[in-house]
Amino acid sequence: MTPRATRLSKIEPFHVMDILARARAMEAQGRSIIHMEIGEPDFPTAPAIVQAGIAALQAGRTHYTPALGLPELRAAIAASYPAHVRPDAGRVAVTPGASGALQLIFAALINPGDQVLMADPGYPCNRHFVSLFEGEPRAIPVDASTGYQLNADLVREHWADRTVAVLLASPSNPTGTLVPPDEMERIVHVVEERDGILIVDEIYHGLVYGEEAVTALAHSPNLFVVNSFSKYYGMTGWRLGWLVAPASYIPAIDKLAQNIFLAASTPAQYAALAAFDAGVRQELQNRREIFRERRDFLLPALRELGFEIPLVPQGAFYLYADCSRFADDSQAFALRLLEQAGVAITPGLDFGSHRAAQHVRFSYANTLDNLREGVARLRKYLKEI
């Protein structure tokens, strides 16, 4: 018998990958597919960032960096925060994507059996990373009444003897909602009163529409913030992110990074330095406005078709929709929609268990023309079922 770790039973694959694989196979056969399932920007990485990466390769910058990252990149990341909440660069660690950051944090925090509170629905890797380190993800059902987010009352209610941390995502995947600043402050106080740690995933912070996202660092230096160059900066394949940690945790984070991955990609780090140039910042802001235009088209269009989307998402590029008017199994619904209409979406099963079978996620990381075509195909399909 081949030995297998028991933790594997707690870690599920992405169900959307089945949808994506089938969609790619259909495209290979000549079918036209409108992709609303993919959770990454459709824009290519900004040219100035690409050129900086090429220049780094040509200059021979291909050796290891310090485990916590290039000092100049750590300084640039710290400087990107508003002056009144700006962390010391020594509290910044550069990681292989936000996923690398979360793994370092959980490795530093979790002992077997420790609980981490998080929202359901939520990004699936969050609960899987907790399980990877023998912790217990405590998924708390949320809905529109709390903006699909945890609040201070829920944290207080569900905190248990084995709870060590709370994980928030603001904006969240799959709902695109924010934790309001005043509620974030209340959560910070509840967690600190219990000697716990708050972890806030801010990877969609640059993609917030109509208001400024306030970093959780505004409320306390004694928490972890996770961010990434993937979403706002359009560098998904470069695999680069960062964390800001309480100063007392940096030695542990450094030691873990040395052992787990040694360092993030050197060429990617040099490329990321260009992400903070004024010209690139303007280009990224223009792209954000394009995402907002897409949201403002797709949200009313889906509502008109009969999908229930009770809140306007403030950020990210997703719409989390109740599809129970059309089906009681979102996975089967997504597969039928792909096969019969050529539209790919993500079933709610990927994001937890709370009413997952009644929900699907639409991504608007696609052109406005393609989104219009997708809505037209949806309208035709729904009239026929």
Secondary structure, 3 states (H helix, E strand, C coil): CCCCCHHHHHCCCCCHHHHHHHHHHHHHCCCCCEECCCCCCCCCCCHHHHHHHHHHHHCCCCCCCCCCCCHHHHHHHHHCCCHHHCCCHHHEEEECHHHHHHHHHHHHHCCCCCEEEEEECCCHHHHHHHHHCCCEEEEEECCHHHCCCCCHHHHHHHCCCCEEEEEEECCCCCCCCCCCHHHHHHHHHHHHHCCCEEEEECCCCCCECCCCCCCHHHCCCCCEEEEECCCCCCCHHHCCEEEECCHHHHHHHHHHHHHHCCCCCHHHHHHHHHHHCHHHHHHHHHHHHHHHHHHHHHHHHHHHHCCECCCCCCECCEEEEECCCCCCCHHHHHHHHHHHHCEECEEHHHHCCCCHHHEEEEECCCCHHHHHHHHHHHHHHHHHC
